[in-house]
Amino acid sequence: MSTPAGVAIAPLDCILAFDGNNRLAVRRSGGQAGLPFTGPDLGTARERLAAAFPAHSEPAERFGAEAAGRSYRVHLALVEGAPASSSRSSSWRPGPRGSPRRSAPSSPPSGRT
C-alpha cells in the first residue's frame, strides 16, 4: 500500500536491548530475525521490553534510522537475565564487532596508581 503524497508516516519507536555481554535480543519468527521491542510510541515498546526482561535500564534514545520504508526512533537499553518464558520467542545475537564487552573503570582500583 502506498502513502498519498504529502502524508508523513509517524516513526516507530524501537528499543535495542543488550545484555552485559553485548548480545542483542532479537525476535525469531519462521526462521527470520526481527526487532522484538517496537511500537507506535515509546510506551508500547517499553511494555514489550518489560514483558520480556523485567530487569532493564531506562531506554535512552540514541538515533533515528530508516529500514524497509519505515522510520524508527532507536533507543538502547541494558537487560539482565534470560527472556521471560511468556515473552515472544527471543534469542541473542552478538553485538557490533569491536565493541567493548564492559566499560573500563574510570579510575584504577584502590591501592594502585
N, C-alpha and C positions, 0 to 999 in steps of 0.2 A: 504494500500500500504506500503510495507516495504522499508527501506532505504538500498541501497547497502553498503556492508562492507567498512569502511574507509571513508565514506561520512558523514560529520557533517551537521546537520540541524542548520541553524542560529537561535539564540534565538529571540523570540518576545519581544517587549517592551510592558509593561503593566503599566498603571497608576491606582493606587488605590486612589480614590477621597473620602475624608471625609468632612463632614460639621462641623460646630462649636460644634455640639452635638455628635461628634464622630460616626456618622452614615455613613456607606459605600454605595456609589452609585453602583447599580447593574443593569444589563440589564435583562429584563424579556422577554422571548420568549417561547410561548407554555407551560406555567406553570413551566418553568425552569429558574433558575437564571444563569447569566454568567458575564464575565468580559466585561464592556462596552467600555473601552478605551485601546485597544490593536492594535498593528500594527507591520509590519516588521521592523520599525525603530521608534525612539522616535518622530520624526516629525509627522508621521502619527497618533500616539497615542495622541500627543499633539493637533492636529487638531480636533480629535474626542472629546477630553475633552473640548476644546474651543467652539465647536458647541453646546454642552450640557450646559456648565457652562462658560459663558463669563468672570465672575469674579472668578479667581482662582489664587493660588500661583504657582510659578515656580515648576514643578515636580522635586523632588530630588531622585536620585537613592539610594536605601537602601539595597537591597539584591537580590540574584538570587534564583529561585525556579524551580522545575520541577513538571508538572502535566499532566496527560494523555499523557505521552510520549513526551512532548514538554518542552523546556527550556524557561524561562522567565527572563528578567531583570525587576525587580519590582521597580517602582518609586512611591512616595507618594506626594499627593497634597491636599491642603485645598481649598474647594469651598464655594461660598456664593450663597444664593438664591435657588430657585427651578430650576429643569432642564428646559431648553428651550423646548417649545412645539414642535418644529420641530426636536428635537433630538430623538434618539432611545427611545423606551419605557424604562425609567429608574425608579427605585424606591429605597428606602432606606432600609438598614438592620442595626441593631445595631452593633456597633463596638465591638472589643475584650472585653471580660469580664474583669472587674477590671481595665480597662484603665481609666485614668483621663478624665473628660469632658473638662476641660480647664487647661492650665498651671497655676501653683501657681505663684503669683507675686514674683519677685526676691528680693524685699525689702518691708518692711512694709509701709503702707500708711503714708503720711506726718503727723506729729503731734503725731505719735505713735512710741514707741521704744520697 
